[in-house]
């Protein structure tokens, strides 16, 4: 993960939501166009690519809902808020898409060797246009994900790159069928299988990333060191004993153990702890909360310092 951006969580959520809405509109439009084109133009590879885009539309819908739900304030039942909704949504949708891809793959296998009409030449233009659009979406969402630290938007970005490669496979398959003649009819189904493998690989990565986030992994070493250095700058902090930073949605939660002079009163140590928390939250906009625990720093070390 890159260092935390300075934008507020509300601004980052808006940016991520706009990217998800844009992806939904594009995926839905492409899915419908490719489905109609595949049915009319007799290309099963294009139909399988349409399933991919329509599956991405479902993903976008769930991501939009997850981003909205994640912004709900904390309550008695969820004192840490609802930010994990994004990761839960991503893991569930990825499983649904993998199941749909397996059905498409089975259909492609059963069609290999069967006689069917040669796909229309204009189906190649649909595949070519999809490559350009999806690659453009990849770079757009990749930039948004780096700015917002959103796992679901990052996954969507790489899904667009996967879609572009899928469409390239479809384009090659259609070209082989068009110019190879009846003996190369298998190329359309082969291209469909390439698409299926790409879908399974991509959604598998999304599933692993989203479930990993639910298990509270430590944030990147770069981010942890930046937070540690900021805490150590607060007057009265002798050292940072422990620091745990975990990602939740596009925000982070930090647990920090700071060492203060053991001779200080409870009130004085409490003030130092509050200054640490206030500094970290103000300096790192995506830190949702910081839990500060005080530890005694040995007298002889404090005197030496």
BELURKA-V344465 format. One record per helix or strand of 3 or more residues. SS is the DSSP state (hx for helix, st for strand). FROM is the first residue (numbers start at 1). TO is the last residue. Records with the same first field share a line. If there is no record, write none. Layout:
SS->FROM-TO ; FROM-TO
//
This chain:
hx->9-41 ; 44-70 ; 85-111 ; 122-148 ; 151-180 ; 182-184 ; 186-214 ; 221-232 ; 266-283 ; 299-304
st->239-248 ; 251-261 ; 287-297
//
